[in-house]
Structures are given as structure tokens and as C-alpha cells.
């Protein structure tokens, strides 16, 4: 599963929820899709969508089966939402925000660990990792990315010589 966003609020009295997402496209979510809501760490509960409406490119108003009161909807507010990788295979390649949690392997240095966060600076995306106890920023650009495996949640890269040493002081 890929984390796509978070339920941030209720909308109205009938149990409608506001879902913010990082997919970067407002046309991917459909009525027949299943959202997996992380109710507790590592516990994902499937919820079936009754209705969904894109409000803007980063937000949906959704109603979920059997959630039809504001009180029931409030229990889902602040919860992270995940979907099956296959649902977003095409979009995941375009949006590095969906790569949070992917394991990064460098051609020369081996396993660098999971991506903790992704940020955009100008036109470039950076992945934040904790490598050997130090926070490092890895450029997510075409020149460094060797391969991306959405299903296995793996990113294989080829970093420029010396980049990791700048962070770890091993120059």
C-alpha cells in the first residue's frame, strides 16, 4: 500500500469527509476504489467509497459506506489514508511524494534506508533519509534514478561520488 494522504476534516452533517492527497492529479479517485485508513499504527481498515468529488487538485470530498453521521466521520479525522499500489502505478512515477517509505539503494553504497520525507525545491525533488545516524538529502532527478519498483517500494539510485561523505564527514 502507498500512503496518499490524510483525512483532515468533516464536511456538513451527513458524514462527508475532506481527504487531502499528494497524488498531484484530481482524476485518479473513483467510487469503486477502496481506501485503507490507518486507525492505529500498522492497522489498516478498508473503507469503500460511496461518493467522491474533487474540490481542487489536492483535495476530495468523500462519503464512505456506513459512515453517514458527523460523529462517525469525526473518528476518521487526522488518520492517514493508503491505497493499493496498482491503483496509482502510473501516478507514482510522476509524484515523488508517494515514495515516502520506499527503501533507497545506491549503486556504490548499498542500502541507504527508507525515505522519511520528500520536499520540492524549485523544480527539483529531494528525499530526506536517515543514513548512519545523519539526516541526508538525496536529489531525485533523472540523472540519479536508476529504477523505481512501486510494488516492492524500492528506489535504486546512482549518487554522485562524494555526496554521502559530505553529510557523514568521511571526506
N, C-alpha and C positions, 0 to 999 in steps of 0.2 A: 504494500500500500504506500501511497505517496501523500504526504500532508499537503493539502491545498489551501487551507485557510482556517478560519475561526468563526464561530457564531458569536456575533458581537452584541446583539440586542433583540428584543421582540419588536413587533410592529403591529399595532392595533390590538384588538381584544380577542381575535379568533385563533391565536396560536401561530401567527406568521412570524418567521424568524428572518433576521438580517445576517447573511453569510458574506463575509469578505474573503476574497481569494487572491492568489498570486499567479494564476494561470496566464494572465495577460490577454485574455480573449473572453468576450462575454457570450459566446455562442456554444460553448462546449457542454454545459449542463442541460440535461433533458429530464423530462418527467419520469422516464423509465429507469433512471440511474439510482444507484444505492450510495448513500453517504455513510461512512463509518465514523461515529462520534466517539472520541476518546473520553469516556466518562471518568475513568481513573487511569493513572499511568499504566500503559500496556493493556488496557481493557477497552476494546473497540466494539461498540454496539451498532449493528446495521439499522439504518432508518431509510424507509422508502419515500421518495418524493411524490407528493400529490400534485403540487404545482410549483413552478419556478418562473421568476420574471427577472431578467437582467435590468438593473436600475442604472448601472454605468459599467465600464469595463472591469471594475474591481469589486462589484457588489451585486448580490442577488437577494430578492425577497423570495423565501421558500415556505411552503407548507409541507408538513411531513405527516404520513399516515398515523392516525391515533394521537396526534398532538393537535388538539383543537381548542385549547384554552390558554390564556396568557400564563396561568400558574404552571401548567405543564411545560410550556415553552421556556419559561424562565430557568428551568432546571438544565437546559442545554446552553444557556448563555455562558460565554467565556471558554467553551470547550473547543478543542482542536478537531478539525474535520479532515478525514482521509478518504481517498478513493482508490480503486484498483488501478495499478499501473497501466494496464491495457487501455483503459479509458482515456488516458492522457498521453499515450506514446508519442503522438505527433506534436503535441504542445510542449512536452517536457524537453524536447531538444531545443526549443526556442526560448524557454524560460528557465534560466539557472536558479531562480527562486525555488523551483521544485526539486532541486538537487540537495537540499538540506538533508543531512543524514546519510548521504551517499559516501562510500568509502573511496578515498583517493589513493591511487598508487602511482608513484613516479617511476619512470623507466630506470633511472640511476639509483635512487634512494629507497625504492620499495614502498611498503605501506606507510602512508603518512597519517592515516586516521580518518575519521568521519568529518564531513563538512558541518561545522557548528552554525554557520550563518553565511549569507550571501548578500553582498551590497553592490550597488552600482555607483561608479564614479565617472561622470561624464558618459562616454559611450562604452566604457569597459566594466565588466563584471569582475568582482573579486570574491574568492572563497576564503572564509576565516576558518582556520583549523588550530588545534592544539597539538603541536609537534614537539615531542621531547620536553614537555612542560612549558613551552613557549608558544604564545599566540603568533601565528604566521598568516600572511595574506598571499594567496596564490592567484595569479591572473587567469581568468577563464576566457582565454582568447583562442582563436582558431589555430594559432601557431603552437600553442602548448597542449591542446587537447588531442590525444591520440584516438581514444574511443570512449563511448558512453554506452553503458548497458543499463537501460531503465529497469528491466525486470530484476536483475541482480543488484541494482543500486550501486554500481561501480563506475568510477571515472578514472580512466587511465590517462596520465599526462606525461609530458617530457619537458621538465622545467629547465630554464637556462642555467648553465653552470654557475655555482656560487650563490644562487638565490636563497637557499635554505641556510647557508653558512652566514649570511648577513644577519639573520634572526638569531641563530644559535651561537654566534661569536666564534665559530670554528675556522675562521679565515687564516 
